[in-house]
Amino acid sequence: MTSNQRIDEFLKLQDKGISLDEIASTLGIKPQTLKRDLNKNGYKSVKGKYIKRDEKSQNVSIQVSFVDNELNQKNNEKKAKKTTPKKTKIAEQSNKNEKVKVKNTKTSKTKKDKKINLTQEDLDKLCEVYDWYLEIKDCKSLKPKKTKKEIVVDFEKTEDKTVSMKVDKGVWEDFLRLCSNTSHDRKTLVTQALSDFMKVHKDLL
């Protein structure tokens, strides 16, 4: 199954309310592999649901209201007959100042609306770092090793007694494996085990 086929199947199952981990298990892949395919194909998680990103840049439009040019021109022609050349120059200068103010306003607003966009290559690198983290977070080699507990021998020593008895084969094999991992001999360990057992059931003595 190709990456696009997996994504199509994922979107169908996602619409049915199935989680990403369950879908990944159904498709027979790891959840991080499915996430990497979604990111590479332009999908982004929004409130737990993957949707297609709109890669088109948003243009900010600035609306500026202007006075009707034709009406303004007629009024200027009527005033030109009555006003002196000095007043005309003042009016032209004021119009230039207004245009400069509008340009400055556009420039300042545009600077405020700038955003930093991540490229697809940046997203791929972030996915690789996240996958690496998932692989090592449960790594046993990074966890502290457990120290073996030493067996405490605290029974009161008396004379030795030779006995002969039958024990379960599986229990005896486990006991021999325990003896090989400690510094005590078999006699000491058997005696300590019997002593501990009698302490627990001392009401039967």
BAFI-3210 file (N, C-alpha, C; in Angstrom, 3 decimals, decimal comma, padded with zeros to 6 digits):
// residues 205
n [1|2|3|4|5|6|7|8|9|10|11|12|13|14|15|16|17|18|19|20|21|22|23|24|25|26|27|28|29|30|31|32|33|34|35|36|37|38|39|40|41|42|43|44|45|46|47|48|49|50|51|52|53|54|55|56|57|58|59|60|61|62|63|64|65|66|67|68|69|70|71|72|73|74|75|76|77|78|79|80|81|82|83|84|85|86|87|88|89|90|91|92|93|94|95|96|97|98|99|100|101|102|103|104|105|106|107|108|109|110|111|112|113|114|115|116|117|118|119|120|121|122|123|124|125|126|127|128|129|130|131|132|133|134|135|136|137|138|139|140|141|142|143|144|145|146|147|148|149|150|151|152|153|154|155|156|157|158|159|160|161|162|163|164|165|166|167|168|169|170|171|172|173|174|175|176|177|178|179|180|181|182|183|184|185|186|187|188|189|190|191|192|193|194|195|196|197|198|199|200|201|202|203|204|205]
n.u [000,849|000,619|001,887|-000,029|-002,355|-002,541|-003,056|-005,541|-007,134|-006,779|-008,081|-010,742|-011,282|-010,751|-012,856|-014,834|-014,405|-012,298|-009,247|-005,824|-003,783|-005,158|-005,897|-003,383|-002,547|-004,410|-003,653|-001,213|001,194|003,586|002,524|004,092|005,137|002,851|002,147|004,324|003,902|001,527|002,326|004,207|002,556|001,140|-000,701|-002,137|-002,372|-005,243|-006,819|-006,752|-007,508|-006,599|-006,136|-006,088|-003,488|-003,671|-001,719|-001,467|-000,427|-001,707|-003,015|-002,988|-005,399|-005,764|-008,077|-008,853|-010,596|-011,550|-012,200|-014,657|-013,286|-014,176|-016,151|-014,570|-012,835|-014,517|-015,283|-012,822|-012,283|-014,233|-013,461|-010,981|-011,320|-011,968|-010,046|-006,606|-003,362|-001,662|-003,282|-004,008|-001,571|-001,184|-003,302|-002,563|-000,206|-001,227|-002,680|-000,600|000,644|-001,344|-001,352|001,202|000,863|-001,021|000,501|002,513|000,944|000,072|002,523|003,354|001,308|001,598|004,088|003,508|001,890|003,469|004,581|006,332|007,013|007,107|009,002|008,456|010,650|011,672|009,590|009,822|012,291|011,684|009,861|011,561|013,213|011,323|010,504|012,925|013,095|010,905|011,865|014,045|013,153|012,125|014,253|016,119|018,807|019,358|018,199|018,667|020,570|019,270|020,220|021,386|019,797|021,275|021,279|020,133|021,475|020,406|019,865|020,100|022,993|023,569|024,280|025,163|022,876|022,263|020,094|017,672|015,611|012,807|012,251|010,425|011,246|011,387|011,408|013,771|015,695|015,431|016,312|019,002|019,934|019,651|021,525|023,893|024,137|024,788|026,809|026,580|026,478|024,666|023,660|023,487|021,611|019,302|018,814|018,303|016,003|014,154|014,130|013,039|010,502|009,404|009,266|007,223|005,094|004,917|002,971|002,227|004,154]
n.v [-001,200|002,159|005,437|007,478|005,948|004,905|007,275|008,055|005,932|006,356|008,868|008,148|006,366|008,063|009,910|008,324|008,421|006,979|006,472|007,676|005,846|003,390|003,268|003,151|000,650|-000,941|-000,528|-001,714|-000,432|001,712|004,263|006,658|006,505|006,808|009,409|010,808|010,438|011,859|014,485|014,975|015,091|017,395|017,590|018,597|018,428|019,397|020,126|017,378|016,197|015,444|017,680|019,167|021,407|024,894|026,091|028,442|031,800|034,286|037,318|040,559|042,923|046,397|048,761|051,860|054,814|057,077|060,364|061,070|061,349|062,779|064,526|065,944|067,145|068,907|070,674|071,765|073,148|075,156|076,560|077,383|079,559|081,573|081,631|082,470|081,840|081,103|079,853|077,603|076,218|075,596|073,820|071,713|070,891|069,981|067,765|066,113|065,590|064,068|061,757|060,749|060,083|057,997|056,043|055,545|054,431|052,026|050,688|050,337|048,712|046,419|045,427|044,616|042,405|040,355|036,959|034,027|031,343|027,790|025,573|022,640|020,991|021,731|020,772|018,018|017,496|018,028|015,969|013,747|014,108|013,795|011,129|009,854|010,429|008,955|006,391|006,122|006,708|004,649|002,991|000,360|000,389|002,927|003,121|002,975|000,296|-002,421|-003,210|-006,246|-007,858|-008,757|-011,843|-012,140|-013,686|-014,847|-016,806|-018,786|-020,511|-024,000|-027,441|-029,438|-031,283|-034,219|-034,964|-036,688|-036,143|-035,741|-033,368|-031,015|-031,090|-028,831|-026,692|-027,288|-026,939|-024,184|-023,357|-024,161|-022,471|-020,055|-020,399|-020,285|-017,605|-016,329|-015,787|-017,645|-021,053|-024,131|-025,474|-023,405|-021,692|-023,326|-023,823|-021,169|-020,589|-022,436|-021,447|-018,857|-019,597|-020,857|-018,701|-017,199|-018,917|-019,341|-019,790|-022,381|-023,897]
n.w [000,000|-000,939|000,143|-000,338|-000,602|001,967|003,389|002,307|003,241|005,969|006,352|005,828|007,951|010,089|009,966|010,982|013,639|014,724|016,494|015,906|016,622|016,608|013,923|012,697|013,645|012,343|009,694|009,764|010,412|012,151|014,533|014,405|011,845|010,284|011,029|009,979|007,239|006,903|007,568|005,525|003,340|003,664|005,789|008,887|012,448|014,066|016,915|017,550|015,157|011,838|009,213|005,893|005,124|004,305|001,932|000,649|000,818|002,958|002,061|003,320|003,203|002,915|003,460|002,178|002,270|-000,259|-001,549|-003,984|-007,188|-009,478|-008,473|-006,702|-008,503|-009,943|-007,903|-007,316|-009,701|-009,649|-007,380|-008,176|-009,837|-008,103|-006,159|-005,307|-006,889|-004,787|-002,864|-004,293|-004,505|-001,822|-001,387|-003,086|-001,837|000,592|-000,266|-001,145|001,306|002,572|000,965|001,520|004,225|004,044|002,684|004,601|006,610|005,418|005,149|007,838|008,872|007,336|008,168|010,775|010,351|009,457|009,352|010,507|008,477|008,335|006,363|004,270|004,516|007,007|008,643|008,169|009,365|012,046|012,486|012,248|014,485|016,512|016,077|016,667|019,393|020,357|019,931|021,673|024,221|025,772|025,961|027,255|027,870|028,725|031,161|034,730|036,105|038,012|041,294|042,754|045,478|048,471|050,223|053,506|056,258|059,250|061,119|064,141|064,701|065,190|065,857|062,959|060,885|059,158|056,590|054,523|051,777|049,463|046,903|044,851|041,390|039,673|041,516|042,859|040,832|040,362|042,847|042,813|040,790|042,085|044,119|042,665|042,170|044,469|047,414|049,416|050,716|049,863|052,138|054,064|052,859|052,623|055,344|056,227|054,723|055,825|058,435|058,073|057,123|059,370|061,110|059,955|060,313|063,088|064,909|064,678|065,848]
ca.u [000,000|001,432|001,642|-001,302|-003,442|-002,677|-003,677|-006,968|-007,778|-006,758|-009,111|-012,044|-011,431|-010,766|-014,216|-015,683|-014,073|-011,263|-008,014|-004,684|-003,070|-005,937|-005,821|-002,039|-002,536|-005,196|-002,877|-000,006|002,389|003,744|001,865|004,988|005,249|001,630|002,238|005,301|003,256|000,540|003,051|004,813|001,513|000,492|-001,768|-001,756|-003,310|-005,987|-007,709|-006,769|-007,957|-005,697|-006,776|-005,158|-003,048|-003,810|-000,356|-001,460|-000,187|-002,838|-002,671|-003,758|-005,857|-005,993|-009,080|-008,729|-011,684|-011,138|-013,278|-014,936|-012,362|-014,893|-016,761|-013,485|-012,288|-015,464|-015,196|-011,548|-012,389|-015,021|-012,685|-009,806|-011,685|-012,102|-008,866|-005,335|-002,409|-001,067|-004,188|-003,939|-000,348|-001,386|-004,185|-001,777|000,725|-001,980|-003,005|000,625|000,851|-002,309|-000,897|002,344|000,340|-001,648|001,579|003,140|000,007|000,129|003,810|003,384|000,398|002,153|005,169|002,938|001,216|004,426|004,680|007,396|006,443|008,007|008,988|008,223|011,917|011,729|008,629|010,387|013,345|011,026|009,299|012,662|013,635|010,266|010,607|014,113|012,757|010,032|012,646|015,014|012,614|011,926|015,441|016,536|020,209|019,429|017,638|019,648|020,501|018,836|021,242|020,892|019,690|022,041|020,473|020,535|021,492|020,301|019,415|021,053|023,685|023,761|024,966|024,670|022,042|022,175|018,742|017,419|014,195|012,501|011,666|009,980|012,390|011,447|011,810|015,185|016,494|015,443|017,145|020,396|020,262|019,796|022,795|025,002|024,190|025,045|028,065|026,285|026,355|023,300|023,237|023,111|020,385|018,168|018,547|017,689|014,642|013,328|013,999|012,077|009,179|008,914|008,934|005,925|004,077|005,361|001,810|002,098|005,243]
ca.v [000,000|003,371|006,470|008,147|005,020|004,865|008,525|007,986|005,010|007,029|009,908|007,489|005,840|009,204|010,457|007,444|008,631|006,045|007,177|007,473|004,624|002,246|003,223|002,673|-000,792|-001,557|-000,463|-002,512|000,424|002,418|005,577|007,725|006,417|007,403|010,855|011,353|010,484|012,955|015,764|015,154|015,371|018,674|017,509|019,140|018,053|020,512|019,591|015,930|015,720|015,877|018,344|019,668|022,778|025,827|026,575|029,766|032,889|035,190|038,716|041,480|044,069|047,621|049,567|053,298|055,521|058,278|061,245|060,896|062,191|063,691|065,580|066,766|067,944|070,000|071,661|072,476|074,081|076,319|077,337|077,944|080,862|082,558|081,631|082,926|080,735|080,667|078,896|076,353|075,525|075,067|072,660|070,625|070,421|069,212|066,478|065,311|065,146|063,006|060,556|060,230|059,477|056,730|055,104|055,159|053,565|050,718|050,062|049,939|047,589|045,238|044,912|043,965|041,181|039,359|035,743|033,105|030,104|026,642|024,859|021,202|020,396|021,936|019,853|016,666|017,384|017,930|014,621|012,821|014,265|013,215|009,679|009,440|010,491|007,824|005,166|006,003|007,041|003,406|002,156|-000,217|000,702|004,238|003,043|002,486|-001,127|-002,767|-003,917|-007,473|-007,836|-009,817|-012,624|-011,927|-014,927|-014,411|-017,879|-019,148|-021,723|-025,080|-028,576|-029,841|-032,479|-034,776|-035,473|-037,086|-035,868|-035,485|-032,044|-030,824|-030,906|-027,439|-025,857|-027,552|-026,308|-022,738|-023,159|-024,271|-021,256|-019,014|-020,628|-019,878|-016,145|-015,791|-016,263|-018,632|-022,434|-024,671|-025,770|-022,151|-021,155|-024,181|-023,565|-019,848|-020,682|-023,112|-020,538|-017,813|-020,213|-021,097|-017,404|-016,811|-019,835|-019,687|-020,211|-023,837|-024,561]
ca.w [000,000|-001,042|001,153|-000,636|-000,285|003,435|003,839|001,948|004,181|007,282|006,390|005,931|009,319|011,014|009,956|011,782|015,050|015,175|016,846|015,017|016,991|016,148|012,461|012,365|013,893|011,275|008,459|009,927|010,482|013,410|014,547|013,960|010,379|009,729|011,242|009,037|005,916|006,911|007,534|004,217|002,352|003,928|006,779|010,198|013,505|014,664|017,936|017,475|013,852|010,777|008,086|004,882|005,352|003,191|001,719|000,019|001,767|003,115|001,801|004,145|002,404|003,682|002,770|002,406|001,588|-000,964|-002,016|-005,411|-007,952|-010,383|-007,672|-006,177|-009,610|-010,231|-006,821|-007,448|-010,830|-009,219|-006,415|-008,836|-010,408|-007,034|-005,278|-005,856|-007,098|-003,510|-002,228|-005,067|-004,097|-000,466|-001,516|-003,665|-000,815|001,585|-000,883|-001,112|002,686|002,859|000,291|002,277|005,447|003,684|002,395|005,863|007,327|004,774|005,460|009,246|009,082|006,683|009,007|011,947|009,957|008,966|010,143|010,125|007,958|008,298|005,100|004,399|004,982|008,467|009,271|008,090|010,388|013,347|012,575|012,485|015,892|017,350|015,935|017,420|020,809|020,671|019,902|022,778|025,548|026,510|025,774|028,530|028,152|029,362|032,506|035,720|036,373|039,360|042,067|043,365|046,932|049,119|051,169|054,903|057,055|060,652|062,011|065,194|064,284|066,182|065,230|061,641|060,861|057,812|056,310|053,134|051,447|048,077|046,632|043,469|040,501|039,200|042,643|043,143|039,778|040,644|044,032|042,392|040,051|043,104|044,814|041,809|042,125|045,808|048,018|050,464|050,251|049,857|053,504|054,720|052,237|053,013|056,762|056,340|054,182|056,834|059,576|057,709|057,027|060,734|061,701|059,445|060,867|064,449|065,705|064,549|066,583]
c.u [000,879|001,056|000,294|-002,497|-003,659|-003,384|-005,167|-007,732|-007,851|-007,886|-010,513|-012,302|-011,478|-012,154|-015,177|-015,364|-013,030|-009,959|-006,883|-003,957|-003,810|-005,873|-004,458|-001,929|-003,294|-004,410|-001,570|001,275|002,435|003,024|002,765|005,200|004,042|001,639|003,194|004,703|002,270|001,231|003,647|003,793|000,665|-000,656|-001,243|-002,830|-003,927|-007,027|-007,872|-007,219|-007,061|-006,497|-005,709|-004,798|-003,282|-002,468|-000,303|-001,280|-001,378|-002,364|-003,590|-004,122|-006,181|-006,948|-008,931|-009,827|-011,150|-012,386|-013,450|-014,099|-013,103|-015,524|-015,707|-012,909|-013,196|-015,379|-013,908|-011,579|-013,177|-014,215|-011,490|-010,076|-011,696|-010,847|-007,637|-004,432|-001,791|-001,943|-004,170|-002,716|-000,505|-002,242|-003,426|-000,813|000,019|-002,358|-001,796|000,878|-000,089|-001,881|000,277|001,885|-000,277|-000,592|002,259|002,267|000,035|001,402|003,845|002,483|000,955|003,256|004,610|002,354|002,167|004,501|005,815|006,750|007,504|007,876|008,737|009,469|012,067|010,797|009,166|011,459|012,742|010,430|010,382|013,148|012,615|010,300|011,796|013,827|011,880|010,814|013,546|014,394|012,393|013,113|015,961|017,965|020,367|018,896|018,688|019,458|020,114|019,940|020,624|020,883|020,435|021,146|021,037|020,409|021,497|019,825|020,517|021,685|023,842|024,538|024,343|023,888|021,937|020,790|018,657|015,934|014,054|011,852|011,249|011,174|012,521|011,905|013,297|016,101|016,568|016,330|018,632|020,844|020,444|021,139|023,979|025,171|024,420|026,320|027,839|026,175|024,917|022,773|022,740|021,784|019,160|017,795|017,849|016,245|013,702|013,090|012,972|010,655|008,574|008,558|007,546|004,815|004,460|004,197|001,603|003,169|004,801]
c.v [001,243|004,376|007,161|007,248|004,914|006,114|008,529|007,084|005,624|008,048|009,296|007,008|006,958|009,824|009,603|007,540|007,679|006,806|006,822|006,175|003,380|002,108|002,688|001,162|-001,532|-001,611|-001,255|-001,705|001,082|003,768|006,690|007,712|007,044|008,918|011,493|011,446|011,634|014,306|016,028|015,522|016,591|018,620|017,964|018,772|019,300|019,919|018,082|015,349|016,291|016,446|018,883|021,102|023,615|026,495|027,934|030,834|033,817|036,622|039,608|042,685|045,235|048,486|051,017|053,985|056,820|059,071|061,046|061,878|063,211|064,850|066,521|067,681|069,131|071,089|072,471|073,492|075,341|077,199|078,011|079,326|081,949|082,672|082,090|081,728|080,222|079,625|077,558|075,530|074,893|073,789|071,462|070,026|069,561|067,833|065,548|064,764|064,000|061,690|059,911|059,527|058,112|055,673|054,616|054,201|052,151|049,974|049,541|048,740|046,302|044,601|044,151|042,599|040,100|038,177|034,869|031,789|029,010|025,947|023,372|020,476|020,544|020,976|018,418|016,455|017,264|016,541|013,591|012,901|013,623|011,688|009,136|009,436|009,310|006,517|005,009|006,209|005,804|002,465|001,657|000,161|002,044|004,215|002,513|001,004|-001,381|-003,564|-005,154|-007,351|-009,031|-010,520|-012,450|-013,252|-014,532|-015,521|-018,214|-020,503|-022,700|-026,201|-028,887|-031,142|-032,949|-035,391|-035,837|-036,895|-035,646|-034,093|-031,977|-030,475|-029,452|-026,488|-026,032|-026,904|-024,794|-022,437|-023,222|-023,027|-020,085|-019,156|-020,146|-018,353|-015,519|-016,400|-017,345|-020,030|-022,931|-024,913|-024,508|-021,618|-021,980|-023,925|-022,219|-019,859|-021,339|-022,209|-019,447|-018,365|-020,431|-019,800|-016,956|-017,653|-020,269|-020,114|-021,712|-024,594|-024,963]
c.w [000,000|000,039|000,926|-000,325|001,214|003,958|003,510|002,913|005,582|007,402|006,518|007,361|010,351|011,099|010,777|013,273|015,598|015,406|015,890|015,335|016,485|014,626|012,028|012,562|012,796|009,971|008,545|009,943|011,855|013,371|014,052|012,447|009,706|009,889|010,251|007,631|005,830|006,812|006,166|003,154|002,718|004,911|008,138|011,219|014,142|015,607|017,793|016,157|012,769|009,607|007,153|005,189|004,109|002,988|001,042|001,072|001,777|002,951|002,611|003,309|003,319|002,882|003,175|001,609|000,989|-001,371|-003,514|-006,232|-008,831|-009,619|-007,123|-007,268|-009,941|-009,172|-006,913|-008,584|-010,454|-008,279|-007,076|-009,419|-009,352|-006,176|-006,017|-006,083|-005,809|-002,841|-002,973|-004,678|-002,715|-000,513|-002,070|-002,639|000,229|001,045|-000,871|000,285|003,049|002,209|001,027|003,544|005,155|003,400|003,668|006,655|006,749|005,151|006,895|009,493|008,472|007,528|010,201|011,603|009,448|009,921|009,617|009,711|007,922|006,949|005,350|004,888|006,485|009,191|009,261|009,152|011,785|013,554|012,871|013,931|016,831|017,286|016,710|018,915|021,214|020,735|021,125|024,148|026,417|026,388|027,123|028,893|028,850|030,789|033,480|036,002|037,827|040,054|042,724|044,885|047,514|050,145|052,572|055,661|058,527|061,589|063,021|064,863|065,455|065,486|063,868|061,748|059,417|057,624|054,836|052,859|049,951|047,931|045,163|042,574|040,046|040,292|042,927|042,095|039,965|041,842|043,676|041,624|041,022|043,816|043,996|041,763|043,503|046,365|049,077|049,865|050,399|051,265|054,207|054,169|052,608|054,467|056,955|055,833|055,182|058,041|059,288|057,642|058,413|061,446|061,247|060,084|062,279|065,336|065,633|065,321|067,986]
res [m|t|s|n|q|r|i|d|e|f|l|k|l|q|d|k|g|i|s|l|d|e|i|a|s|t|l|g|i|k|p|q|t|l|k|r|d|l|n|k|n|g|y|k|s|v|k|g|k|y|i|k|r|d|e|k|s|q|n|v|s|i|q|v|s|f|v|d|n|e|l|n|q|k|n|n|e|k|k|a|k|k|t|t|p|k|k|t|k|i|a|e|q|s|n|k|n|e|k|v|k|v|k|n|t|k|t|s|k|t|k|k|d|k|k|i|n|l|t|q|e|d|l|d|k|l|c|e|v|y|d|w|y|l|e|i|k|d|c|k|s|l|k|p|k|k|t|k|k|e|i|v|v|d|f|e|k|t|e|d|k|t|v|s|m|k|v|d|k|g|v|w|e|d|f|l|r|l|c|s|n|t|s|h|d|r|k|t|l|v|t|q|a|l|s|d|f|m|k|v|h|k|d|l|l]
***
